[in-house]
């Protein structure tokens, strides 16, 4: 009887004791083409926005001098209070007319689930755009081109 109890406990531990991470992520090439503005390089933050309209996660930051992160006020309200891990940070801000190609990882569970991808931009002493580019994360939309409303001319997404 004691042996059966031990075997039963061992079986339960083996079945339920190991948590498997079934979350899959997909990588996407993300090209950002800037407008021909005058001024310093732009800081660009790519964020995952949840269905309630709140910041869920910072996916990428263009610009590595954290001294200037406060110039992106809405994102900074989320990120700055309790700095979080960021998947990608590059050292280069983007100047007028430049482009950048980055690889970003997006969890498949957020596709077609009401989430959005937001691109915020800020240029020192020139301006700030909360939603320079923003679009719903659907399987259809992650292969597209989106016009910017501020410093970004357009963003193009391509599955990697």
N, C-alpha and C positions, 0 to 999 in steps of 0.2 A: 504494500500500500504506500509506504513512504517513497519507494522508487517511482511509482506512478505519479505521485504528487510532484516530485522533482522533475520528471520528464514533462509533465504538463506545464510547469512554470518555465522550463527551458523553452518549450515550444511557443508559449505566449511571448517570452522575451524576444525570441527570434522573429516572430511575426510582427510585433508592435514596437519592439525596442529600437529598431534602426529606422531613423527618419530619412527618407530619400527625398532629395530635392528634385521635384518634377518640373520646376520652373525652367522653361527654355527661353533663351534670348536669341534675338536675331541681330546681326550687324548690318548697318547701312552706311553707304558712302553719302556724305552730306557735303555738298559744295555750296559755299556762301560767296556770292559775288556782291561786292560793295558798290555803292554809287560813287561818282567822282566828286565827293565833297572836299572841302578845304579844312584842314585842322589836324590834330593829333590822331593817332591810331584809335580805332573803336574797340571798346571792350564788348564782347558778345557772350551772352550766357544762353545756353540751350537748356530748357527745363521741361520736365514732365509735369503737366497740370492735370489734377484728378477731376472726376466728373462734377465735383462740387465747386470747381474753379480755384482750388488751392494748390500751392506748390506741393508736389509729391517727392520730387527728386531732381537734383542738378545732374544733367548728363554730360555737359561739356562747358568749359570756359575758355574763351580766347582772350588771353591777357593774364600774365602771371604775377603782376604786382598787386598783392592783396591790399595794399594801402589805398587803392582806388576803387575797391569793390563797393564801397558805400555810395559811389556815384551811380549805382544801379539800384535805386531806392526800394522798389517793390520786392525784388529778389533779395536784397540785403536784409529787409525786414524778416524774411524767412530764414536765410542762411546765416546771417551775422549774429543772431541771438544765441545760436548754438551751432557752431561750425560742424558741418557734416562731411562725410567722405564724398569725394567727387571722383567719378570714373576717369575723366580726362581733363587735364589742364595743359595748355600749350603756352609757351613763352611769348608768342607773337600776337600782338593786337593787329587789327587789319586797318590799313590806311585807305583813303579814298581811291577807288578803282581797283584795289587788290582783290584777290580771291583766295579761298582756303578750301582744302578738301580734307575732311576728317572722317574717321570711322566712329560711329556711335552705336552703342548696344541698347536695344529696346526689348524689354521683357514681352514675350508673345501674349501674355495674359492681359496686357493693356490694349492690345489691338482690338478694335470693334467693341470697346467697353466704355466709351464716353470720355476717354482721356484725350488730351491735346498736347501738341508740341509747341512750345513758345520760344521765340528768339528775341531776347531783349538786347538793346544796344545803347551805349553811352559813349560820348566823345567829350573830353574835358573842355569846359567852357563853350561848348557848341550846343549840346542837347542830349536828351534821353528819350527813348521810345520803349514803352513797356511791352507792347506787342508789335514789334517791327514786322515780324512774320508770326502767324499762329494758325494752326490748322488741326482738325480732328485726326487722331491716329486710327486710321482704318487700313485694312490690307490694300485697299485701292489707293489711298492717299500717300502711302510711303513710297510710291513710285511716281513722283510728280514734281512740278516746278511751281513755286509760289512767289509772287511779287511782294516786295517789301514796301513798307509805308514810311520809312525813315532813312537810315544810313545803308540799309541792305537793299540792293537792286532786286535780287532774287535768291531763293534757296532752291536747290535741286536735290531730291532724295532718290537714291537708287539702292535696291537690295544688294548686299555684298555677296 
